[in-house]
Amino acid sequence: MNHWIIAPVVLPALLAPVIAFVMRHDITLQRAASLAGAVMLTAIAAGLFMLSADGSVHVYRLGAWPAPFGIVLVLDRLSALLILLTSVLGLIVLMHSAASGWDTRGRHFHALMQFQLMGICGAFLTGDAFNLFVLFEILLIASYGLAIHSGGKARLKSGLQYVIMNLAGSSLFLIALGTLYATTGTLNIADLSVKVREIPVEEAALVRVAAMLLMIVFAVKAAMFPVQFWLPGTYANAPAPVAALFAIMTKVGAYAILRMHTVVFGPDAAAIGTLSQDWLLPAALITVAIGGFGVLGSRRLMPLIAFAVLGSTGTLMLAVSAFTPYAATAALYYLLHSTMATAALFLVADLLLSRRQSGDLLKAAPATVQNGFLAALFFAAAIGIAGMPPLSGFLGKLLVLDALRVSDYTWLVWTVVLVGSLLTIVGFARAGSLLFWKSTSAEFVAPVLAPEDDEAQPPANTIGPMLAAPSLLALASLAGLTIFAGPVARHMEATAAQLFDPSAYVTAVLVDQEGTKDPSSKKSYDDETEGAAYGEAGAEDGAGDDTEPGTASEEGH
C-alpha cells in the first residue's frame, strides 16, 4: 500500500494537538508550524494528484483488513483534485491569517484550522459512508470554533444557528445510514454500488428513502433551498479568513452528492431512477434566485458576498443535478472557479474593511489609503464571482449552460442563471461605487474624521506584500483557470468519465485485495502478533494448525 494516501489525514491530525498544547503560548511557533504543515500538505496533495492523473484508483486499507469489512481510503482523480484544491486554499488562508493578525484574536486558531483540513481531506478520501459521517463531524466541530473566533454577539448568534442546522443534518445522516445498512448490510461505498443494483425495483422502497435522506443531508451541507438560510448569516459574520476557508465547505456537500449519486445511486440504478435529479434541479434554481436578489438587496459588504456565494453554489448544483458526464465536467470546472473566487473576494473584503470604520455600504466614507489598489482587487474579485470575462467564471457558466441545453427546462434554467448573474453584477457595481467613489461629503466624513475620535481610530496602514500576496494568489488562480482552460477541462472530462463508470472504483476496492487479512479466519489477530513476536517463520508455516490454508498472507502480517 502507498502510505502517502493517508498522509493528508494524518499530517494535520498530528500537527493540531501539538500546536494546541505544546505551542499554545507562542503565536510565532504556531504560525511557523501551521504554515509548514500547510506547505507539506500541498506538496503531498500535488504528488497524489500526479499519482492519480493516469486514471488509476489507489486504495489504502487500514490494518490491512479487506473491504467491505475494513476501513478504506480511496484515491481517484476526483478525490485527488479536491484534496489539492483544499490544501492550496488552506495555505492561502493561513498566509492571510498570519499576515493580518486574525490568528491572534482568539484561542487555538491554528489548531482548529488543522483539524478542519483533516476533516475535509478525510471526507474526500474515505471509501465508507459511515466514515464520511465521522469526518463530516470532525470538520464541522472545527468549523464551529472557527465561525465564532474572536467572539462578538452577532458572531455567536449566527454560529448557534449554524450549529443547530448541522446537528439536525447529522441526525438525518445517521438515520439515512441506518436505513441503508438495514437494507443492504453494508456501508462501504463500492459494496453499496454492487448491492443497490441487485435490489429489485419493487423491493427498493427503503433504498429510495435512504437516497433521499442522504440528498437532504448533503443539501443542508451545500446550503440548498429550503435550508439555505444558515449560509448568509454564518459567512457574513465569520472572520474573513475563516469565511474564505468555508468556500470549500459547501463543496463537500456537492462532492458527497456526486460521489453517492453516481457510484451508489447512479443513473443505471433502476431502484432509484431520476428521483434525485427531479428534486435537486428546482432547489438549485430557487437557490440561484435567492442569491441574486440577496446580492441586490444587501446593504453591508459581508452579507453581499455571502449571498453571492449562495448564488454560486446554486449554479454549481444546477450542473450537478443533470447527473451526466458532460454536466459533471462543467460542475467540476465551476467548482474550482467558485472556490477560489469566493476565497479571493472574502480576503479582499478583509483588506478593505480593515481600512474602513464600517462594513455598511451607505454610512462610511470611501477608503483613502491605497484606494486604487483596493479598487482593482475588488473589481477583479467581483467579476470573478459574477462570472464576467475575462476570468474563469465566464467560461464556467458557459459550460454549465451548455451542459443543461438538453434539459426539459432549458429556457427556465438559462433565464434564472442569466438573470441571477445580472443581479449579481448590478449589486457589486453598486457596492463598488459606494465603497470607492461615493462623495465624501460631511454627512459621511464627519462621524469618522471628527477630531475627538482621532485617538479611537486605528492608524491607516498601507497594504504590504505579505498581506496582499494571498489575495493576489487567489486571483491569479482564476486567471490560470482561464489561460489553461483547455487542459483543465480535459482533466475534468476524464474525472467525470471515471466518476460515472464506477467499475474501476469497485474493482480496486473489492477485487484487488491481495495481501489483506481474512476476516473469516478463526485465528485471532492477537495470536498472530504474539506468534510473530516469538519468531514464527511466517503465516504459511504457522497457519496450518488452526486455520484454513491461505487465510492470511505474509503481507497481511
N, C-alpha and C positions, 0 to 999 in steps of 0.2 A: 504493500500500500504506500501511496505517496503521502507522507505526513505533512507536507505543506498545505494540503487541503484543509486541515483543521486549524491551521495557524491563524486565519482571520478571526476565529472564535477564541482561541486560547490566548493569543497575544494581548488583546485588550482586557480579557478576563483576569490575567495575571498582573497586568500593569495597574488596573484600577485600585485594588486593595493596597498595593504598595504606595501609590500616590495618596490614598485616603488616610493611611495610618502612619507611614514612615515619613512622608514629606508634608504632612498637613500644616506645619508651621512655617514652611519656606515656600513662598509662591514662585520663586525663581527656579527651585528644583522641580516643582510641579510642572511649570511651563516646559522646562527642558525635557523632562521625562515624557510628558504628553506629546510634545511635538516630535520627539524622536520616535515614539511609538507610532504616531500617525505617518511619519515618513516610511518606517519599516512596513507598516500595513499597506501603504500604497505600493511599495516595491513588491511585496508578496502578491498583492492583487494583480499587478501588472504581469508577474510571472504566471499566475494561474490563468489569466486571460489568454496569454500566448499558448499555454498548455492545452486549452480547450478550443483554440481557434480552428483546429483542423476538423472539428465536429465530433471528436471522441468524447465519451462520457466516462468520468472517473468517479469511483465510489470509495469512500473511506468507511470502514466497518469498525466501530468502536468495540474493543475487546475481541476482535476477530470473530464475532458471532455473526452467523449468516442472516440475511433478510429472509422472511419478514420478522424474525424473532429479535434480532439485534437492532441497535440504533445505527442508522447510516446517514452519511453526508454525501450529497451527490453534486458533482461539479460538471455542468454542461455550459454551453455558450451563454444561456440566459443568466444563470447564477453568477458566472464569472464576470459578465458585463456589469451586473448590478453591484457586485462587490467592489469592482474597480471604481464605479461611479460613487459609491458610498465612501470609499477611502479618500478619493480626491476631494470630495465635498467636505469630509471631516477635517482634512488637513487645511483647507482654505478657511473653514470656520475657526479652527484653533488658532491659526495665524492672526485672524482679525480679533479674536477674543483677547489674545495676549497683547497685541499692539494697542487696542483701545482701552484695556483695563477692565473689561467686563468680568474677567475671571476673578477680580478682587472684590466684587460687590456682594459676594455670598460665599458660603462654605461648600467645599467638595465639588466645585465646578468641573475640574478636570477628571476627577474620578467618575462622576456621573456621565461625562462625555464618553469616557472609555467603555463604561457599561452599555451606553446607548449604541456605540459602534459594534460592540459584541453582539447585542441582541439583533441588530439589523443584519449584520453579516450572517449570523446563525440562521435567521429566518430565510434568507436567500439560499442557504446551503442545505438545509435539512431535507431529508427524504421521507419524513414521517409526519403525519398530520398532527399527532399529539405533541410532538416536539415543536412543531410550528406554533401551537398554542403556548407552550412553555416559553419559547423565545419571544413571542409576542408580549408576554407578560414581563419579561426581563427588560425589553426596550421601553415598554410603557411605564414601568416603575421608575426607570431612569428619567424618562421624559416628564413624569410628574414633578420630580425635583427640579429639573431644568426649567420647566414652564413657570415656576414661582421663584426662580433665582433672583435674589436681591429684594424680594418681598414687595409689599405695596397692596393696598386694598383691592384695586382693580385686578391686579395680577392673581391674587389669591381667589377672588370671586370667579374669574374665568378658569383658573386652574381647577377649582372644585367642580365646575360644570364638565370640564374635560375628563376628570377622574370618574365622575358618575356615568357619563356616556360610555366610557371604555370599560368600566366594570359591568355595565349592562351587556355590552358586546361580548365580553369574556364569558359571561354566564350563558349566553346563547351559543357561544363557541363550544363550551363543554356539552351542552345539550345536543348540539349537532354531531359532535364526535361520538357521544354515547349512542345516538340513534344509528350512526353509520357503523359503529363496531357491532352493535346488536344484530345488524342486518348482514354484514359481510364477514365478521370475525377477524378483521384486521384494520390497522390504521396506517400501514406502510403504503405510501403513495403509489409505488409501482404495483404492489399486490392489489390495491384497490382498483387500479386500472384494469387488471385482468378480471377480477371478481365482479365488478359492476357490469361489465359487458356480458357476463354469463347469466345474469339475472333476467328472467323473462319479463316482458313489459307488464303483464298483468299482475306480477308479484313485486313490483318495484315502487309501490306507493311510499314506503318508508325511506327508500333511497332518494326519491324526489323531495320528500320533506327535508332530509338531511342536506341535499344540494341547495335548496332554497334558504335554509337556515345559515349555511355557510356563506351564501351570496349576501345575505343581510349583514352578517358579521363583517365580511370584508368591505361591504359598502359603508358601514359605520367607520371603519378604519380609513377608508378613502374619502370620507365626508361627502357622500352622495345623498341627494334628496330621498326621503324626507328627514334625514338625520344629519344634515349638513351644518346645522346651526352652531355646533361646537367650534368649527374651524375659525370663523372670523374673530370671535372673541379671544380664543386661545392664541392665535398667531398675532393678533394686533397688540395684545398685552404682554406677550412673552418678550424677553430680551432679544434684541435684533439678531445676534449670532445664533441664539437658540432657534428662533423662527427660521433662519437660513438653513440650519440642520434639519428642521422639521420639514423642509421641502421634500426630503426623501421619505417621510413618514407615510404620506398618502400613497406614495408609490409602492409601499409594502402591501397595502390593500389591493392595488391594481395587479401587482405581481401574483399575489395569492389567488386572485380570480383567474388570471391567465393560466397559472400552473394547475389548479384544481379542475378548472372547467375546460381544459384541453386534455391533460393526461388522464384524469379520472372521469369527469363528466363531459367528455369530448363530444363533438358533433356526431361521431359514429356510435355513441352510446344510446341505443334505442330507448332505454328506460327513461332517459332524461329529455330527449328531443330538443326543442327550441325554447324550453321553459326559461332558462337563464337569459337568453337574448331578449325574449318578449318583455321581461321585467326591467332589464338593465338599460335598454335604449331610452324609454321615456324618462326614467330617473336621471339619466345623463343630460338629456335635453333641458329638463327643468333646472338642473344644477348650473348649466351654462347660462340660462336666462337669469337666475338669481345672482350669479357672479357679475354679469354685465350691469344689471340695474344697481347692484350694491356699489360697484365702482363709481357709477354716475352719481349716486346719492351720498357718497361718503364726504364728510367734512374734515376728517383728520387723515393724516398720511398713512399711518399703520393700518387702520381698517380698510382704506382704499386698496393697499397692497394685498391684504388678506382676501378681499373679495375677488381681486384679480387672480389670486391663486385658486380660489374656488372655481372660477370660470375655466381656468386652465385644466384643472382636474376633471371637470365635466367634459371638456373636449377630448382629453385622453381616454376617458371611459366610453365615449361615443365610438372611438376606434376599437376599443376592446370588445364592445358589445356585439360587433359584427361576427366575431369568432371565425374569421377566415385568415389564412396565412398572409394575404396582402394587407388586410386591415391590421393584423398584428405587427407587420413590418412598419406601417405608419405609426402605430401606437408606440413602438419601442423607440423610433426616432424622436417622436414628440416627447416621450418620457425623458430622454436625455436632455432635450432642449428645455423643457419646462422646469426640470430640477435645477439646472444651472441658472436659468433666467430668474427664477424665484429667489435663489440664494443671492444672486447679484443685486437684485432690487432691495432686499432687506439689508444687505451690507451697505449699499449706497444710502439708503434711508437712515441708517445709524450714523453715517458720517454727516449727513445733513442735519439730523435732529440734534446732534451734539453741538452744533453751531447755531441753533435757534433756541428761543426760550419756550417754544410751544410746538406741538405737532398739529395744532389747529390751523387749517389752511386759511382761515379768514381773519384770525386775530393776532398774527405775528408778522413782524416785518421780514422782508427777504434777507437771506444770509448775505453778509458783506465780505466775509473772508473767503477768498478763492471762489467767488460766486460763479465765474465762468467755468472753472474746472468741475465744480459740483454739478452745474447745469449740464455739462457734457456727459458726465457719468449717469445722471438721472435720465437724460434723454435716451442714451444707449440702452439702459436697463428697461425703460418704459417701452421702447419699440420692440425689445426682445419679448417681453411678456405679452404685448398686444398682438404680436405676430405680423409685424410690418417688415418689408425688405429694408436693408439687405441682410439682416440677421436670420438665424436658422428657424425662428418661429414662423416666418412666412412659408418656408419650404415644408415645415412640419404640418401646418394647417392645410396646405395644398395636398399633401399626401393623405391626410385624414379625409378631406372632402372627396378626393378621387377614389379612395377605398370604399366610401359609402355611396358611390353613384348607383350601385346595383340594388340598393335598399328600396323597399316598398315605400319608404317615406323620405326619398331623396330630397324632394322640394322642401320638406319641413326641416330636415337636418341642415341643409345648406342655409336656409333662411335664419335659423336660430344661431348657427355658428357665425355667419357674416354679420348679423345684427349685434350679436354679443361682442364681436370684435370691434364694431363701430362704436358701441357704447364704451368699451374699454379705452379706445383711442381718445374719444371725447373727454372721458373722465380724467385721463392722465394729461391731456393737453390743458385742461382747466387747472389741474393741480400744479402743473409746471409753471403756468403763467402766474399763479398766486404765490408759488414758492420763490420764484426768481425775478419776476418782472412786475410785481404789484407795486403800485405807487407807495412810497414810504412817507405818507402824509403823517401829520402829527397825531391823527386818530390812532395810528398803529404804532408809531415810534415812541410816543411819549411814555407809555407804560413800561417800555423796555429800556429806554435810554435816559430815564429821569436821573438826575444827579444823586438823589438819595438812594437809588438802587444800584449804583455803580459797584459798591463793595460786595453786594449779594450776587452779582452776576459773575460767572466764571470767565476768565480771560479767553478771548478768541484766539485759538492756536491754529497755525497752518497745518495742513494735512501732509505728513511726511511720507517718504517712500514705503516704509513698513506698514503704515496704516492704509495707504492706497493700494498696495500690492494685491491683497486678497480680492478686492472688488474688481480690479483690472484683470486678474487671472480668471475670475468667473465670466467676465465679459469676453475675454479672449477665447474661452472655450466655445462661446456662441459663434464667434467668428470662425473658429476652427471647424465647427459642425457645418457651417455654410461652405467654406472652402473645400472641405473634404466630404461633401455630401454624398458623392458617388460611392466611394469606398465604404463609408459608414452605412449607407442604405443597403449596399450589397451584403455587408455583415449582418445587418438587421434582418434581411431577407433569409439568409442562411439560418439565423437564430430562430425565426418564426417557423421555418420549414422543419427544423428539429423539434420544435415545441409541438407542432401538430402531427408529427409522426413519432409517437412515444415508444416505438418498438426498440430503438437503441437504448432508451432510458430503462425500459423494463428488462431488457436483456442484461444490461450492465449490472442492475441491482439484483435480479432474481436468478439469472442463469450463470453468469460468470462469477462463481463463488469459490474458486479453488483456494485452498489454504485456510478455510474457515473451520471453526469448531462444529461438531454435530450436536445439536440440542437434544437429539433422541438418545445419546449415549447415557448408559447407566452409571458410568464412572464420573464422579463429581470433579469439578474444577479444582477443589482443594486437594483431592488425591493426586491429580495431575501435577500440580505445582509442588506438592510435597515430594512426589517421586523425582521430579526434576531436581529438587534441592539435594536429594541423596544420590544424584549422579546416575539416574537411569539412562540407559543407552539411547532411548528415543521412543516416540509414540508407537512405531511399528513393533518394537520388541516388547513393550510393556502393556500394550492394549489387548493382547490376545486372551488374557486370563479372564477378564470380566466384561469385555465389550466385544461388539461385532467388529470384524475386520474393516479398517478404513474409516472408523468413526471420527478420528481426529488426525489431522495431518501434522507433519513436523512443523510446517509453517504456522499452523494454528497455535502451537505451544509457544 
